[in-house]
Amino acid sequence: MAQAVRAVYEQGQLRLLDSVNLIEGQEIHVMLISERERARAVLDDLLAQYEPEPIQDIDKTKLLAEIDAAMQGKPPISDAIIEERREGP
């Protein structure tokens, strides 16, 4: 079971600030992390990782067909632009 424990380095030894549930003589592995590194790790955990989606090739013929289908029965966009310019803001 992993357990985070705070400690202070004094006179060449680590003095634990938190209680631990260890058996006398039990061997453990210690990883030293500064407060700055710990804060940075916490912030990294809070940030969302951005993974862009792969860019897909666009089928231009299919796209133009979809646009043409959507514009069926509607005046050309150029007519709408000309009309807006005549009317003003």
C-alpha positions as CSV (number, residue, x, y, z in Angstrom):
1,M,0.0,0.0,0.0
2,A,1.5,3.4,-1.0
3,Q,1.3,6.1,1.6
4,A,2.4,9.7,1.3
5,V,4.2,10.8,4.5
6,R,5.6,14.2,5.3
7,A,9.1,14.4,6.8
8,V,11.8,16.9,7.8
9,Y,15.5,16.5,7.1
10,E,17.4,17.2,10.3
11,Q,21.0,16.5,11.2
12,G,21.4,13.9,8.4
13,Q,18.2,12.0,9.2
14,L,14.6,12.1,8.1
15,R,12.1,12.8,11.0
16,L,8.6,11.7,10.1
17,L,5.8,14.2,10.7
18,D,3.0,11.7,10.0
19,S,2.4,8.4,11.7
20,V,3.1,5.2,9.7
21,N,1.9,1.7,10.0
22,L,5.2,-0.2,9.7
23,I,6.6,-3.3,11.3
24,E,10.0,-2.9,13.0
25,G,12.8,-3.7,10.5
26,Q,10.4,-3.5,7.5
27,E,12.2,-2.3,4.4
28,I,10.5,0.5,2.4
29,H,11.3,2.6,-0.6
30,V,11.4,6.4,-0.2
31,M,10.9,8.9,-3.0
32,L,11.9,12.5,-2.1
33,I,9.7,15.2,-3.7
34,S,10.1,18.9,-2.9
35,E,7.0,21.0,-2.1
36,R,7.4,22.7,-5.5
37,E,7.5,19.4,-7.3
38,R,4.5,18.1,-5.4
39,A,2.5,21.3,-6.2
40,R,3.5,21.0,-9.9
41,A,2.3,17.4,-9.9
42,V,-1.0,18.4,-8.4
43,L,-1.5,21.1,-11.0
44,D,-0.6,18.7,-13.8
45,D,-3.3,16.3,-12.5
46,L,-5.9,19.2,-12.6
47,L,-5.1,20.2,-16.2
48,A,-7.0,18.6,-19.0
49,Q,-4.7,17.0,-21.5
50,Y,-5.5,18.1,-25.1
51,E,-5.2,15.5,-27.8
52,P,-6.2,16.9,-31.2
53,E,-8.3,14.7,-33.4
54,P,-6.6,13.6,-36.6
55,I,-7.4,15.8,-39.6
56,Q,-9.6,14.0,-42.1
57,D,-9.3,14.6,-45.8
58,I,-12.3,16.5,-47.1
59,D,-14.1,15.2,-50.0
60,K,-14.6,18.4,-51.9
61,T,-17.1,16.9,-54.4
62,K,-19.3,15.6,-51.6
63,L,-19.0,18.9,-49.7
64,L,-20.1,20.9,-52.8
65,A,-23.0,18.6,-53.4
66,E,-24.2,19.1,-49.8
67,I,-23.9,22.9,-50.1
68,D,-25.8,22.8,-53.4
69,A,-28.6,20.6,-51.9
70,A,-28.9,23.0,-48.9
71,M,-29.1,26.0,-51.2
72,Q,-31.9,24.5,-53.5
73,G,-34.7,27.0,-53.9
74,K,-32.8,29.8,-52.2
75,P,-31.4,32.8,-54.0
76,P,-27.6,32.9,-54.6
77,I,-25.5,34.2,-51.7
78,S,-24.2,37.0,-54.0
79,D,-27.8,38.3,-54.3
80,A,-28.1,38.4,-50.5
81,I,-24.8,40.3,-50.2
82,I,-25.9,42.8,-52.8
83,E,-29.2,43.3,-51.1
84,E,-27.5,43.9,-47.7
85,R,-25.2,46.5,-49.2
86,R,-28.2,48.4,-50.7
87,E,-30.0,48.4,-47.4
88,G,-27.0,49.5,-45.4
89,P,-26.3,48.8,-41.8
